[in-house]
Amino acid sequence: MLDRDSGEVFQLNASAHWIWRRLLQPASVSELVAEARQQFSMDDSVATEEIESFLQTLLSRDLILQLD
């Protein structure tokens, strides 16, 4: 993934890539967690932690917008 503003390139693991593609359609964190648990057979707490962390990174770099 390329941040056009900074020129930085990010390599995404499988779950981050899935989240990035999933965000083409708006979704709540709880929806993402439920879908990730099924997709990757993840524990609820692990899925929540990884998704929230990745979303926070994307938000802090202005790569996504948070919809209220």
C-alpha positions as CSV (number, residue, x, y, z in Angstrom):
1,M,0.0,0.0,0.0
2,L,1.3,3.4,-0.9
3,D,0.8,6.6,1.1
4,R,0.9,9.1,-1.8
5,D,1.4,12.1,0.5
6,S,4.5,10.8,2.3
7,G,5.7,8.4,-0.4
8,E,5.9,5.6,2.2
9,V,5.1,2.0,1.1
10,F,3.5,-0.4,3.6
11,Q,3.5,-4.1,3.3
12,L,0.3,-5.6,4.6
13,N,-0.1,-9.1,6.1
14,A,-3.1,-11.2,5.2
15,S,-5.5,-9.9,7.8
16,A,-4.5,-6.2,7.2
17,H,-5.0,-6.7,3.5
18,W,-8.4,-8.2,4.1
19,I,-9.4,-5.3,6.4
20,W,-8.1,-2.8,3.8
21,R,-10.2,-4.4,1.0
22,R,-13.2,-4.8,3.3
23,L,-13.2,-1.1,4.0
24,L,-14.3,-0.4,0.5
25,Q,-17.7,-0.7,2.1
26,P,-18.4,1.2,5.4
27,A,-18.4,-1.1,8.4
28,S,-18.3,-0.8,12.2
29,V,-15.5,-2.3,14.2
30,S,-17.9,-4.9,15.6
31,E,-18.8,-5.9,12.0
32,L,-15.2,-6.2,11.0
33,V,-14.4,-8.3,14.1
34,A,-17.2,-10.7,13.5
35,E,-16.3,-11.2,9.9
36,A,-12.5,-11.5,10.7
37,R,-13.3,-14.1,13.3
38,Q,-14.9,-16.2,10.7
39,Q,-12.4,-15.5,7.9
40,F,-9.3,-16.2,10.0
41,S,-10.6,-18.3,12.9
42,M,-9.4,-15.6,15.3
43,D,-10.2,-15.2,19.0
44,D,-12.6,-12.3,19.6
45,S,-10.0,-10.4,21.7
46,V,-7.2,-10.9,19.2
47,A,-9.4,-9.8,16.3
48,T,-10.6,-6.7,18.2
49,E,-7.0,-5.7,19.1
50,E,-5.6,-6.2,15.7
51,I,-8.4,-4.4,13.9
52,E,-8.5,-1.5,16.3
53,S,-4.7,-1.1,16.0
54,F,-4.7,-1.2,12.2
55,L,-7.6,1.2,11.9
56,Q,-5.9,3.6,14.4
57,T,-2.8,3.5,12.2
58,L,-4.8,4.2,9.1
59,L,-6.6,7.0,10.8
60,S,-3.5,8.6,12.1
61,R,-2.0,8.7,8.7
62,D,-5.2,10.1,7.1
63,L,-5.5,7.0,4.9
64,I,-9.2,6.4,6.0
65,L,-12.0,8.6,7.3
66,Q,-14.0,7.7,10.4
67,L,-17.7,8.0,9.7
68,D,-20.0,8.7,12.6
